[in-house]
């Protein structure tokens, strides 16, 4: 059986999970190497996963001929440039969200992917979560009728350390957290967002604002075909890791998520204490595994990725508009000028 040779760039919390999945739970993949600017961390992860190669840079790692694809799990700031380096080396790519922090960087990355003739998948893993997949099937089957209202919330449990803000390598809340909901807002509603109006606060932690970030945000949405929506994000909910989504249609409603798990609940005209989720890696463990399995299978069978660079770009456009709304205190249209390549 042919196996896909993969290198993982960035082996912090997220990257290490991807590397573990590739090494131990995806038979069609062969984890060749890991790379991280923290060379000692890369070496330690390589030892733990019992693989031979660890590098201090992507440029070193992509020189290996036996690496067919690169999984990028660096801090947000480095995604676009890493895509360009991997693409120029002829490697297929699975990149964690967001695609980039600036639209011009996203366009440059996609141009390099196109020029190199490689494939790019963006890590919106909720496309693989069983509950979201089940919800989408019912929406596509027309069971809730025409989608009218999109509602989603994402609340991280633990207060991010100030070092995370001070480092300058992570995107603000809209890029690091809400980007998942911006993607869901397009995918589940099967429509494009045309305008956003963002409201934000850092009142409980004002020092965050000094680094250009916020603690919580609410983003109202307008869609091209008349639907409306609302997304809430909160960086430090304390009580649990809490992700829920609802799509209300002309015939019914779909709920995804509870505090306990992520089941899907269907409502139509036909009528004790549990352990709470505490972390995204536990809440979406199955989705992350399914994501890398599907990426590997797509690359081996020469199939287009399920979640494309174009999907990453569209979600990024919404995030940029939300940031502009936050900065200027007014609604912000997602214009063709913003979307132009």
N, C-alpha and C positions, 0 to 999 in steps of 0.2 A: 504494500500500500504506500503510495506516494504521500509524503508529509510536507506540510508548509513550514519552511524555516522562518522563525520569527525572532526579532530582537525587540526588547522592551526598553524604551527611553524614559527614565524617571521612575525610581523605585521607592518613592515615598509610600504613604498608606494606600493610595489608589493603584499606583503602578505595581506595587508588590502583589496586590490581590490579582490583578490581571496576569502577572507572571506566574503566580501559583496556579491559577486556572489553566493557563496554557501548558504548564509543565506537567500537571497531574490529572487534569480532568477533560482535556481535549485530545483524544487519541490521534486525530489527524494533524496535529501541530507538533513541531519540534522546537522547543525553546532553545535557541542557539546561544543567545547572549543577553545581558542586561547592561545598561549604561546609565550613569548618573554623574552630575558635576561633583557630587560627593563620592569620590572614587572608593573610599573605604566602605561606604554603604553599599555601593554596587558589588564590591567584592564579597561582602558579608551575605547579601541576598543570593549571589551566585553560589556560594558555599552551601547555604541553607537549602537551595533548590537542586543542589548537586549537578550544576552545569559548569562547564569549563571556562567560559569567557565572560569577563567583566571589563567595561571600558569607562573612561572618564568623559567621553564625548560621543555625540551621535556621528560626527564625521569619521571617527575611528571605527565605530561599529559597522557603518554601512559599507565599509570596504570589504567586508566578508561576502564572498560570492554565494555562500550557502544560506544567507539571509534573504528570503523572498519578500518579506513584509515587515514593517515596523509599527509597533504600537506606541503611541506618544501619550505619556501621562505626566508631563512636566507641569510646572505652574503655568497659569493661563497666558502670561506675557510671551512665552516662548513657543506657543503652538504654531503660529503661522510660519515662523522662520524654520522650525523643525520640519514642517510639512514640505517646505521648499527644498531643504537639504535632502530629505528622504526621497522625494520625487525625482530630483536631479540625479540621484544614485540609482534610479530605476526600481525603487521599492514600492510595493503597494502599502497602503497606510490605513490604520485605524487610529484616529485622533480623538482624545477626550474633548468634551465641550469646554469652552466655546471654541469655535473655529479660529477666532482671533479677537482682539480687543478693539481693533480699528477696522472699518470697512475697507480702506485701501489695502491694508495688510491681508485681509481675507481674499480680496480680488486677486492680489499678487500671488497668493498661495494657490488659488484655483487655476490661474493661468499657467503656473509651473506644472501643476498636476496634469492639465490638458496637454501642455507641450511635451511632457515626458511620456504621455500615454499610459500612466499608471492609474490605479483606482484608489479612491478615497472614501472612507466611511467615517462619519462623525458619531461620537459616543453618546447618543441619546438613547440610553438603555431601556427607557420605559416602553419603547416600541416592542420590547421583548418580554416585558413583565406580563405574566399570565392574566392578571385582572384587566390591565389596559388593552391587551390583545382581545380578550373576551368582549370588552365594551365596544371596541372598534368594530368587531364582527356584527354586533347587534345594530350599531349605527349604520353600517354599510347595508345591512339587510332592511333598513327602513323602519325598524321597530319603534323608534321614538319620533318618527316623522322627520320634518325639516328641523335641523338644529337652530335654536333661537338664542339661547343664553349659554355661555361658557363660564364656569366658575372653578377656580383652582387655588389651592393654598399649599405652601411649602414652608415648614418651620423646622429649622435645625435645632437640636436639643442644647448643645453646649456653647457657651460664650466663646467666640474665637479669641485666641490670645492676641494682645496688641501687636506682637511681633508679626502676625499674619498681615495686619494692616500696614505696619511700618516698612515691611520688606519691599513694597511696591511691585511685586511680581504677580499678584493675584488681582483678578478683575473685581470691580465692585459688585454688590449684591445682585444687580440685574444680570451680570455676566456669569457669576459663580453659582448662583442659586436659581433665580427666576428664569434663566435661559431654558431650563427644562420645561417650565410651564409655557413659555413663549412657543416652544416647539409643539407641545401638546395642543396649544390654542389653534395652531394651523392644522395639525394632523387630525385631531378628533372632530373638528368642525368642518374639515374639508373645504376650507375657505382661507383667504388671505386677510390678515389684519391691515386695515387702511389708516388707522389713527389710534394714538394712545394718549392718555393723560395720567401722569404719575404723581402720586403724593408720597412723601417720605418723611421719616423721622429718625433722629439720633438722640432724642431727648433724654433717654435713660443712660446714654453713654456718649456724651458730647465729644469726647476725645476722638471718636471714630470719624467725625466730620472733618477733622483736621487733615485726615488722610484721603479725603475725597470719597468717603463711603457713607453708608447709612445702616442703621440697625434693622429698620423695617420699611417696607414699601407696599403701596397699593396701586395697581395699574389698571385703569379702566380701558377697555378695548372697543373699537368699532370695526366691523368687518365690511368687506367690499359688497357683499350681497345682503346687508341689512341686519345681520345678527350683532349682538353686543356681548361683552364679557367683563370679567373682573378677576384679577390675580393678586393674591396677598402673599408676601414673603417676609419671613422673620428669622433673623440670624441666631437668636438665643432664646428659644421658647422655654428651656429649663425642664419642663415636665416630661417631654418625650420628643422623638423624631416623628413629625406629624405631616403626612402628605395625603391630601384628598382632592378629588376632582369630581365635578358634576357637569353633565351636558343635558340641558333641558330642551326638549323638542316640542313640535306641534302635537305629538301624540303621547308623549311620556318623557321619562327622565332616566338617565344612567348615573349612578354613583360609583365611584371607584375609591376604595380606601376607607379604613376605620382606624381607630387608635390601636387596635390589636393586630391587624394584618392588612392585606390589600385585596379583599374580596370585591366582586362586582355585584351591585344590587340593581335590579331592573324594576321600575314602577310603571304600571300602565292602568288603563281604565278597567282591566280585568283583575283587576285586583291582587351576676356574680363578678368578681375582680379577675382581670387577665394581665399577663405580662405585657407591658407597653414596648413598642419598638424604641430603640435608643440610638440608632445609627443607620446611615444610609447603606452601609455595606451589609448589614444584616437584613434590613427591610427589602433590599433589591438584590440579594445574593443570587437568586435564580436568574434574574434578568441579566446581571453582569456575565454570568456563565453562558447563558444562551446567546448573548451578544457576541462574545469572542468565538463561540462555536460556529455561529452563522457566518461571521467574517472569514474564518478559516475555510469553511466549506465553500463560500462564494469565491474566494481566491483560487481554490483548488479546481473548481468547476467552471472558472472563467465567467462567473455571473456578476452582474452589477450589484453593488452593496444595497442593502435594504434602506439605510439612512445615508443620504448622499451629501457631498459637499454643498450642493445647492440648498439642501435642507438646513445645513449649518449656517449658510449665508442668510437665508430668510429669517431664521430665529435671531441672528445677530442684528439684522436690520431693525427688528422690533426692540431689542435691547438698547441699541444706539438711540432710537427715537424716545424710549423711556428715559434714558439718561438725559437727553436734551430737554425733555419735558420737566424732569426734576431740576435741572439747572436753570431753566428759563421761566418756570412756573406757569406753563400754559400747555394746552394740547399740542401734540406734534404729529404731523402727518408723515406717513411712510411713503414718500414721494418716489416717482421714477428717477428723479435726480439722485436721491440717496441710493437707489438700487442699481444705478447705472454701473456698468463694468468699466 
